[in-house]
């Protein structure tokens, strides 16, 4: 895998370049021969080093990296000193057993499909025309969706692959894959580990602390314990309060005090909102009551309409009868007119059969004027009738 030549120890400059490349070049992780490894792509490593401080010339010194070829030569030195090694991407293929099973299934299904094909051929001819039209419409819609801003792009299916060691260990600029061997400790992890060690040593030396510090730590520990205990008591109390309200209301009211207290949220968000309330009562009963009320209103309206229609029919029957008696006919006609107006007033005043509205003064005056005019007309007709009778008697 590697050359048999003895490789010397890396210099400080090479370690610094490799460390910079290790923490600044984008890497990905995968499995290789049963181990979890980090790998990078050669072209990105070259770009990373060309943007580094070693690509800028200092006073009296030349830049270490001037072109991509100079970076490739330097990375070849790092590869020989085993900071990383070249790997080969191999796409994962299906196992032979799975392929055989699929072939057997295909043979068994082929016999059944031949019988079905003869039946489906006639239907396919008809469907092909419809499918072509649908495809054209679908392509137009897809083109519109792609052009529209804010539309999410379809997720591309990533092909699975595995890494294997490459026979030719040479650094090449391109899409070649290289696996990291060099794994230095980051400065942050070093600092965090140092702080942890110091904290453990300080805790073991607690009896040797000054009295004031020990008293302060004691009060801090008591305060922290009280805070944790208060949160536990609140969690229990809110459950008890929920159960009491739930039992009293028969499961209709769900009241939670500090609903996010035990939720997986931040410290401040666990105390917001203060409470939540949900009503989960029987909604079907409310709907039934509303339906019954609407039915009652409809029935009352229909009854009023039917009464008014009956009155109109009776009035129509009474009006044309007994042509010899004109005076009585006029009086009946006036009665029917007044009844119709009263019905119209009642219908106008009833909103839904229950609510009433006030009639304005102008409407009353108009109605009284109309009644007076009708009475005058009736008197004139009676006078005409009497004059005609007197003339017949004289003749």
Secondary structure, DSSP 8 states (H G I E B T S, - for coil): ---SS------HHHHHHHHHHHHHS--EEEEETTEEEEEEEHHHHHHHHHTSGGGS--TTS--S--SHHHHHHHHHHHHHTTSEEEEEEEE----HHHHHHHHHHHHHHHHHHHHHHHHHHHHHHHHHHHHHHHHHHHHHHHHHHHHSTT----------EEEEE-SS----SSS-EEEE------HHHHHHHHHHHHHHHHHHTGGGS-HHHHHHHHHHHHHHHHHHHHHHHHHHHHHHHHHHHHHHTTT-EEEEESTTTTSSS-TTGGG-SSEEEEE---HHHHHHHHHHHHHHHHHHHHHHHHHHHHHHHHHHHHHTS-SS-HHHHHHHHHHHHHHHHHHHHHHHHBSSSS-B----HHHHHHHHHHHHHHHHHHHHHHHHHHHHHHHHHH-
